[in-house]
Amino acid sequence: MKIIILGAGQVGSSLAENLTSEANDITVIDKDEKTLLALQDRLDLRTITGHASHPDILRAAGADDADMLIAVTDSDETNMVACQVAYTVFHTPTKIARVRALGYLSHPQLFQQEALPVDVLISPEQLITDYIQSLIIHPGALQVLDFADKKVQLVGVRAYYGGPLVGHALSAIKQHMPSVEIRVAAIYRRNHAIIPQSNTVIEADDEVFFVAAPKCIRAMISELRRLDKPYKRIMIVGGGNIGKRLAQALENNYQVKLIDHNTIRAHDLAKELDNTIVLNGDASDGTLLTEENIDNTDIFCAVTNDEEANILSAMLAKRLGARKVMALINRTAYVDLIQGGEIDIAISPQQSTISSLLAHVRRGDVVKVHSLRRGAAEAIEAIAHGDKTTSKVVGRQIHELKLPHGTTIGAIVRGENVIIAHHDTIIEPEDHVILFLIDKKYISDVEKLFQVGITFI
């Protein structure tokens, strides 16, 4: 696939890295020549220096026959205009734009073909807000990823000593929870992936990924660790787009406090938020945190634009007694280094944004992608089409499928029903199949598996 990426920032660079490893023809446009040279030294791609929305720059990048344009510069306006130029001048089939400003996003009619022809709109702030909400709803989870309109979820949990399943084989799950349907999709032990078998024994400190319907998640978490009580008191640091949205999403169901160092912004937020206590101050001030009962706080969530400030304030909050702390970390390489120490959960906006973009790049009918383990692994939702003569999956039991090494089918969503996958489960037409790949290099094999033969009409 021929793809033009506009913007060589953290999202654009990470996306280019993900896509060049999959035999795509990638060109990156950015105004910063030094950044592009560094990118070209690392990856097999073309770069063009210039303004991303100018027609002559897009033509030089190969827009005349590009399959897709992904606009992820730091400017909403540049991203939107680039999509307009790609549509009007070059007739690019798929145009994706990152747009952050709520002023634009609150008017969806702007992004229609007769106005601004953006096929896919990406809002990183909304993706992060939804992700943090899922973690708060499921205490104890490290990751909660949605599939099939939230009918099924993939959950990552760290196993601890004392968990009923710790020290037992996976075959014991049915004895422990006879009425609960779950499927363990992968286990990471000391950062190495283990393909789960019935005799695989769960050890303390394992990171266990399992697939289940939302109603079954709490029961499985309780088998892997001491079950956390539901969260009530939440402290948010940073009143920008993410902090404000998060407070709005949570304030009717939780006791929410929001700290922002900017006096004017704090006053504005106090007027806009209905049930949130807004504080003007520095979250790295231990006295302020103590006065605001940090030792009685269930979740401390630092989401400012300054990742160092997020890390330091989260570490301080943890030492002062916060039950669980989260920090927004922009540099993806930092996430695994930091998470699991004093910071319970490190949140990567790049990972969330890239996951939402990958679904539109995948071949076959892939409708959802979650990039995991800094891009090394993926969880995907693919729709099975055709029949037994035109499809390699339809009409076959799971054990008959030629799945690539390290690939697990966790669940099938059939209409409104969630079916946890077993070796004899038969895949039917239009099933939504949830797969986990411990090694992303096999993604093309999975895509081919779900592509329909030429006789299918």
CORVEN-V304355 format. One record per residue. N is the residue number from 1. OMEGA is omega in degrees with one decimal (none if undefined). BURIAL is I if it has 16 or more other C-alpha atoms within 10 Angstrom, else O. Layout:
BEGIN
<<N;OMEGA;BURIAL> <N;OMEGA;BURIAL>>
END
This chain:
BEGIN
<<1;179.7;O> <2;-172.0;O> <3;173.7;I> <4;178.4;I> <5;179.0;I> <6;-179.0;I> <7;-179.5;I> <8;174.8;I> <9;-175.5;I> <10;179.2;I> <11;-179.3;I> <12;-179.9;I> <13;179.5;I> <14;178.9;I> <15;178.1;I> <16;179.6;I> <17;178.1;I> <18;-171.3;I> <19;179.6;I> <20;179.4;I> <21;-176.9;O> <22;174.8;O> <23;172.5;O> <24;176.2;I> <25;-171.5;I> <26;170.4;I> <27;-179.6;I> <28;177.9;I> <29;175.9;I> <30;178.8;I> <31;-176.2;I> <32;-176.1;O> <33;-179.0;O> <34;178.3;O> <35;-179.6;O> <36;178.8;I> <37;178.3;O> <38;179.6;O> <39;-178.8;I> <40;177.1;O> <41;-175.9;O> <42;-169.0;O> <43;178.2;O> <44;-178.7;I> <45;175.0;I> <46;174.5;I> <47;176.9;I> <48;177.4;I> <49;179.0;I> <50;-178.9;O> <51;-167.4;I> <52;-176.2;I> <53;-179.5;I> <54;-177.8;O> <55;-178.1;I> <56;177.3;O> <57;178.9;I> <58;178.5;I> <59;178.5;O> <60;179.4;O> <61;178.6;I> <62;-177.4;I> <63;-178.9;I> <64;-179.2;O> <65;178.6;O> <66;176.9;I> <67;-172.9;I> <68;172.3;I> <69;180.0;I> <70;-175.7;I> <71;-178.0;I> <72;174.1;I> <73;179.5;I> <74;-177.5;I> <75;175.7;O> <76;-176.1;I> <77;177.5;O> <78;-179.7;I> <79;-177.9;I> <80;179.7;I> <81;178.6;I> <82;177.8;I> <83;177.6;I> <84;179.0;I> <85;-179.8;I> <86;-179.9;I> <87;-172.7;I> <88;-173.2;O> <89;-170.6;O> <90;179.2;I> <91;179.6;I> <92;-174.6;I> <93;-175.6;O> <94;-177.7;I> <95;-177.1;I> <96;-179.2;I> <97;170.8;I> <98;179.0;I> <99;-174.8;I> <100;-170.5;I> <101;178.5;O> <102;179.7;O> <103;175.8;O> <104;-173.3;O> <105;-179.3;O> <106;177.6;O> <107;-175.6;O> <108;179.6;O> <109;177.2;O> <110;-170.0;O> <111;175.1;I> <112;-173.1;O> <113;-178.2;O> <114;178.1;O> <115;174.3;O> <116;-171.5;I> <117;176.1;I> <118;-178.2;I> <119;-178.6;O> <120;-178.9;I> <121;-179.8;I> <122;176.3;I> <123;-176.9;I> <124;-178.3;I> <125;179.3;I> <126;178.1;I> <127;179.6;I> <128;178.4;I> <129;179.7;I> <130;-178.1;O> <131;179.6;I> <132;176.8;I> <133;179.9;O> <134;179.1;I> <135;179.9;I> <136;179.3;I> <137;-177.3;O> <138;-179.3;I> <139;178.6;I> <140;-178.8;I> <141;174.0;I> <142;177.2;I> <143;173.3;I> <144;-175.0;I> <145;-173.7;I> <146;172.7;I> <147;174.7;I> <148;179.1;I> <149;175.6;O> <150;175.7;O> <151;178.7;O> <152;-178.0;I> <153;172.5;I> <154;-174.1;I> <155;174.0;I> <156;-178.1;I> <157;174.2;I> <158;-179.3;I> <159;-179.7;I> <160;173.3;I> <161;179.2;O> <162;174.9;O> <163;-175.8;I> <164;-178.3;I> <165;-178.4;I> <166;-175.4;I> <167;-179.6;O> <168;177.6;O> <169;179.5;I> <170;178.8;I> <171;-178.7;O> <172;-177.2;O> <173;-177.2;I> <174;177.9;O> <175;-178.8;O> <176;-175.9;O> <177;-174.3;O> <178;-176.2;O> <179;-177.1;O> <180;179.5;O> <181;175.2;I> <182;176.1;I> <183;175.7;I> <184;-175.0;I> <185;-179.1;I> <186;174.9;I> <187;175.3;I> <188;-177.7;I> <189;-176.0;I> <190;176.4;O> <191;175.4;O> <192;-177.6;O> <193;174.5;I> <194;176.8;I> <195;-173.3;I> <196;173.0;I> <197;-178.1;O> <198;-178.9;O> <199;177.4;O> <200;-178.7;O> <201;177.6;I> <202;178.8;I> <203;175.9;I> <204;179.9;I> <205;172.3;I> <206;170.5;I> <207;-172.7;I> <208;174.8;I> <209;177.9;I> <210;-179.1;I> <211;-179.0;I> <212;168.8;I> <213;-176.6;I> <214;-176.8;I> <215;-177.4;O> <216;-170.7;I> <217;-176.6;I> <218;-179.5;I> <219;-179.2;O> <220;178.1;I> <221;-178.7;I> <222;177.6;I> <223;-175.0;I> <224;-177.3;I> <225;175.5;I> <226;-173.5;O> <227;176.8;O> <228;173.5;O> <229;177.1;O> <230;-179.3;O> <231;177.3;I> <232;-172.2;O> <233;-174.3;I> <234;175.9;I> <235;-179.2;I> <236;176.1;I> <237;-179.0;I> <238;-178.2;I> <239;176.0;I> <240;-176.9;I> <241;-177.4;I> <242;-178.1;I> <243;179.9;I> <244;179.9;I> <245;-179.0;I> <246;178.2;I> <247;178.8;I> <248;-178.2;I> <249;-171.9;O> <250;-165.5;I> <251;179.7;I> <252;-177.8;O> <253;-177.8;O> <254;172.3;O> <255;-171.1;I> <256;169.5;I> <257;179.6;I> <258;178.9;I> <259;173.9;I> <260;-175.9;I> <261;-177.9;O> <262;-174.1;O> <263;-177.9;O> <264;-179.4;O> <265;178.9;I> <266;178.0;I> <267;178.8;O> <268;-179.9;O> <269;179.5;I> <270;178.6;I> <271;-173.8;O> <272;-177.5;O> <273;-173.0;I> <274;-172.1;O> <275;179.7;I> <276;173.4;I> <277;-178.3;I> <278;-178.2;I> <279;175.4;I> <280;-177.2;I> <281;-177.9;I> <282;-176.7;I> <283;175.9;I> <284;176.5;I> <285;-177.1;O> <286;179.8;I> <287;178.3;O> <288;-179.2;I> <289;179.3;I> <290;179.2;O> <291;-179.3;O> <292;172.8;O> <293;179.3;O> <294;-179.7;I> <295;178.0;I> <296;-177.6;O> <297;-179.3;I> <298;-178.8;I> <299;171.6;I> <300;-171.9;I> <301;-178.6;I> <302;-174.2;I> <303;175.6;I> <304;177.6;I> <305;-177.3;I> <306;-173.9;O> <307;177.0;I> <308;177.5;O> <309;178.1;I> <310;-178.5;I> <311;-176.2;I> <312;-179.7;I> <313;178.2;I> <314;177.7;I> <315;178.0;I> <316;180.0;I> <317;179.6;I> <318;-179.4;I> <319;-179.8;O> <320;171.0;I> <321;176.2;I> <322;-174.4;I> <323;178.9;I> <324;-179.4;I> <325;177.5;I> <326;178.4;I> <327;176.0;I> <328;-176.6;I> <329;-177.4;I> <330;-178.9;I> <331;-174.2;O> <332;-178.2;I> <333;-179.6;O> <334;-168.9;O> <335;-178.1;I> <336;179.2;O> <337;-171.5;O> <338;-173.9;I> <339;176.5;I> <340;173.9;O> <341;176.9;O> <342;175.8;I> <343;-174.5;I> <344;-176.7;I> <345;174.1;I> <346;-174.4;I> <347;-178.2;I> <348;177.5;I> <349;179.1;I> <350;-177.7;I> <351;179.5;I> <352;-178.7;I> <353;-179.9;I> <354;178.0;I> <355;-177.9;I> <356;179.2;I> <357;-173.6;I> <358;-179.6;I> <359;-178.1;I> <360;179.4;I> <361;-176.4;I> <362;176.4;I> <363;-171.9;I> <364;-178.7;I> <365;177.3;I> <366;-173.1;I> <367;-179.7;I> <368;177.4;I> <369;170.3;I> <370;177.9;I> <371;-174.4;I> <372;176.1;I> <373;179.9;O> <374;175.2;I> <375;-177.8;I> <376;-177.1;O> <377;177.1;I> <378;168.3;I> <379;-175.4;I> <380;173.4;I> <381;-178.3;I> <382;179.5;I> <383;179.6;I> <384;178.9;I> <385;174.5;I> <386;178.0;I> <387;-174.0;I> <388;-178.6;O> <389;-175.4;O> <390;-177.3;I> <391;177.4;I> <392;-178.6;I> <393;-175.4;I> <394;178.2;I> <395;-178.3;I> <396;173.3;I> <397;-175.1;I> <398;-178.3;I> <399;177.9;O> <400;-175.4;O> <401;177.2;O> <402;-179.2;O> <403;177.5;I> <404;179.4;I> <405;175.9;O> <406;179.6;I> <407;-177.5;I> <408;169.8;I> <409;-176.1;I> <410;-175.4;I> <411;175.3;I> <412;175.0;I> <413;-177.2;I> <414;-173.7;I> <415;178.6;O> <416;-174.5;O> <417;174.7;O> <418;-179.4;I> <419;176.0;I> <420;-170.5;I> <421;170.5;I> <422;-174.2;O> <423;-177.2;O> <424;177.8;O> <425;-179.4;I> <426;178.7;I> <427;-178.6;I> <428;178.9;I> <429;178.7;I> <430;171.5;I> <431;171.1;I> <432;-173.7;I> <433;-178.9;I> <434;-177.1;I> <435;174.7;I> <436;178.0;I> <437;179.2;I> <438;177.7;I> <439;-174.6;I> <440;-176.9;I> <441;179.5;O> <442;-175.7;I> <443;-179.3;I> <444;177.3;O> <445;178.0;O> <446;178.3;I> <447;179.8;O> <448;-179.4;O> <449;-175.5;I> <450;175.5;I> <451;-176.2;I> <452;178.6;I> <453;-173.3;O> <454;-179.4;O> <455;-178.8;O> <456;179.9;O> <457;none;O>>
END
